[in-house]
Amino acid sequence: MSRIGVAFDKARADGRAVLVGCMPAGFPTVKGSIAAMTAMVEAGVDVIEVEIPYSDPVMDGPVIQKASDIALAGGVRTADTLRIIEAVAATGAPVVTMTYWNPIERYGVDVFARDLAAAGGTGLITPDLIPDEAAEWLAASDAHGLDRTFLVSPSSTDARVAMTVENCRGFVYATAVMGVTGARARTSDAAPTLVSRVRAVTDLPVGVGLGVGTGAQASTVAGYADGVIVGSALVRCVLDAPSEAEGLAALRTLSAELAEGVRNPAR
Amino acid sequence: MSADALAPVAGSQPDSAGHFGRFGGRFVPEALVAALDELDGAWRTAIADESFQAEFGALLRDYAGTPSLLYEARRFSAKIGARVLLKREDLNHTGAHKVRNVLGQALLTKRMGKTRVIAETGAGQHGVATATAAALFDLECVVYMGEVDTERQALNVARMRMLGATVVPVTTGSRTLKDAMNEAMRDWVANVDETHYLIGTAAGPHPFPAMVRDFVRGIGDEARQQCLDLTGALPDAVTACVGGGSNALGIFHAFVPDEDVRLYGFEAGGDGVTTSRHAASITGGSAGVLHGARTYVLQDADGQTLESHSISAGLDYPGVGPEHAWLHDTGRASYLPVTDAEAMAAFELLCRTEGIIPAIESAHALAGTVTLAPKLAAELGREPTIVVNLSGRGDKDVHTAGDYFGILDKEH
């Protein structure tokens, strides 16, 4: 079983959900992003999602896009991302990579899979790669023992949910809302329905992302999903902080609040 | 239009998933797949429906003003040593070929029961065309435009607003067409239930490339027949400018089976393809994924999209429609770069010889034709006949051109 699967199984046995925290690689700097992700692990984030910064992130809202732009302007390269993954994996937390497809295609799909596995990464979340176009990635992830997380959406038909889940390994990413990344005032009404539609066709754990930003929201989502995925709210801690130290402090506080939330699912 | 005017031309159809060889497809968030499937279904049903064809044909004729003329540009021809026939898409309502595409997609929007259209625009021609169709069909309209482009195309921004559209200046990234497309995609992901994303060129995820081409293919269908009527033969070459590539595909498509007719797409070479300032995705780019499809893209070694440059806002885009990528790979069409300076020289030549102010986009096609003419003449041993797609008129570019030539009255 994948390391992500182990983390989900353990949490399930404890009657709680897994907290997945996302941060762009190289934001605000390579060193700073390792410090940020390490702080998140220390404060209770179970799984770290390292996003490879990309110039045209169509699924991201303004907060993550701005962080990615800062990383890219700072000169971060795909090779740096692999070093960051290696450093974060050394904390012991499972590390999953979120990436738009072109950087992987450009790096070389099989070569990237090999290097990601060597760096200790568990697999990829691919927001703009659907299984329909993923033949090369399916082969490479099989060859190198990596997980693959495709997204399902409230608009997905039952047939597409089944097909997508069939191609997933590790966990399934259910997008809670029709929209892009970014914390929202209310969690989604569509998400519980989507999670139950996924559960009808698989035993794989289901993580819910998009729009979660507070401990209370994490608790709500933990009430019906196996994983709670938080990005923008964590990124904003670093983005809005007047200094790196204050950013890390804010990140620890929010991570702990979210970790508390997933440990107390609202049922 | 005839009943088969939207029927497929053999040999240039994508597979059922929208692949032109190794290009095309769908590289999009899963949230959009249902909308793309809905659009694909609506489009396929519509093009097989005679009432849709009749409605589209009537709009093209009575509202857009097509068939556009095929005009023999005798004074321009004499200067360059070729018989040049201009396909006058600049005479269409809203001033460019793009009105054909927006009328087709607006009709589909109505058929799908959606009430809102969004669009991205560079030069503003597609934005103006979309705002026009939205007004005509009583649809809410939001147009995303890079902040840089809103400044260099202020007149078109005003036009869109007059027509009732909301223009949103995009301040992310390079603040040009590429970023406007990202922003429109984000809007679409969030509002897909009531919104149709009216993409302005033959790019993006399936079915947009094939669908947009089919809505604009009347350009080539008309030009082919008009050329036969006028000269008694097919042309030796057909030329067009290529940004995303809708006008080029529109005129190429009917000629694809005519193997003796050479097809030339002229890309925006900016300061030159050996510099970092150009927008020639095929000549100076490499295969990659951008905005929902695999195609040729300007990108760095890490797959990050590079900023493009062209004096023409409408060609200033770091990708190209996937069918062009495929026509390039198969060798059926040739793609060559034209620099800003070459385009502006041809712009001036057409103004002075024919009394026609072309869009700077179209000036790229004219400039490429100027270079092509003597080579083709030498090869054929006679004066070649070349059909040039004059895809748009230059009203919107008067400020840019006036600035380039240093003829603006500084007090105004």
Contacts between the chains, C-beta under 8 A, distances in Angstrom:
chain1	res1	chain2	res2	distance
A	54	B	303	7.8
A	54	B	304	6.8
A	55	B	173	6.8
A	55	B	304	4.4
A	55	B	305	4.4
A	56	B	173	7.4
A	56	B	178	6.9
A	56	B	182	5.4
A	56	B	290	6.6
A	56	B	291	7.2
A	56	B	305	5.5
A	57	B	182	7.6
A	58	B	28	7.8
A	58	B	29	6.9
A	58	B	182	5.3
A	58	B	185	4.3
A	58	B	186	6.2
A	58	B	189	7.5
A	58	B	291	7.7
A	59	B	29	4.9
A	59	B	186	7.9
A	59	B	189	7.0
A	61	B	186	7.5
A	62	B	172	7.8
A	65	B	172	6.3
A	69	B	172	7.6
A	69	B	173	7.6
A	72	B	304	6.4
A	77	B	302	5.4
A	78	B	302	5.0
A	78	B	303	7.6
A	101	B	27	5.7
A	101	B	289	5.2
A	102	B	288	5.1
A	102	B	289	4.4
A	102	B	290	6.7
A	102	B	297	7.5
A	102	B	299	7.0
A	102	B	303	4.2
A	102	B	305	7.9
A	103	B	302	5.8
A	103	B	303	4.0
A	103	B	304	7.2
A	104	B	303	7.6
A	105	B	288	6.3
A	105	B	289	6.1
A	105	B	303	6.5
A	106	B	288	6.3
A	106	B	299	6.6
A	106	B	301	7.2
A	106	B	302	6.3
A	106	B	303	3.0
A	107	B	302	7.4
A	107	B	303	7.0
A	127	B	29	5.7
A	128	B	27	5.1
A	128	B	28	5.9
A	128	B	29	6.0
A	128	B	289	7.5
A	128	B	292	7.7
A	129	B	27	6.4
A	130	B	26	6.6
A	130	B	27	7.8
A	130	B	28	7.1
A	130	B	30	5.7
A	130	B	33	6.5
A	132	B	17	6.5
A	132	B	25	7.7
A	132	B	26	6.5
A	133	B	25	5.2
A	133	B	26	6.4
A	133	B	27	6.0
A	150	B	30	7.0
A	151	B	29	6.7
A	151	B	30	4.6
A	151	B	31	7.7
A	152	B	30	6.1
A	153	B	29	7.2
A	153	B	30	4.6
A	153	B	31	3.9
A	153	B	33	7.8
A	153	B	34	7.8
A	154	B	31	7.6
A	155	B	30	7.9
A	155	B	31	5.6
A	155	B	33	7.5
A	155	B	34	4.2
A	155	B	35	7.2
A	155	B	192	6.7
A	156	B	30	5.9
A	156	B	33	7.0
A	156	B	34	6.7
A	157	B	34	6.5
A	160	B	30	7.4
A	160	B	33	6.4
A	160	B	34	7.7
A	164	B	30	6.8
A	175	B	29	7.8
A	175	B	30	7.3
A	175	B	31	6.2
A	177	B	190	7.9
A	178	B	31	5.6
A	178	B	189	6.5
A	178	B	190	5.8
A	178	B	191	7.6
A	178	B	192	6.2
A	178	B	193	7.5
A	179	B	31	7.9
A	179	B	189	6.0
A	179	B	190	3.9
A	180	B	186	5.0
A	180	B	189	6.0
A	180	B	190	6.6
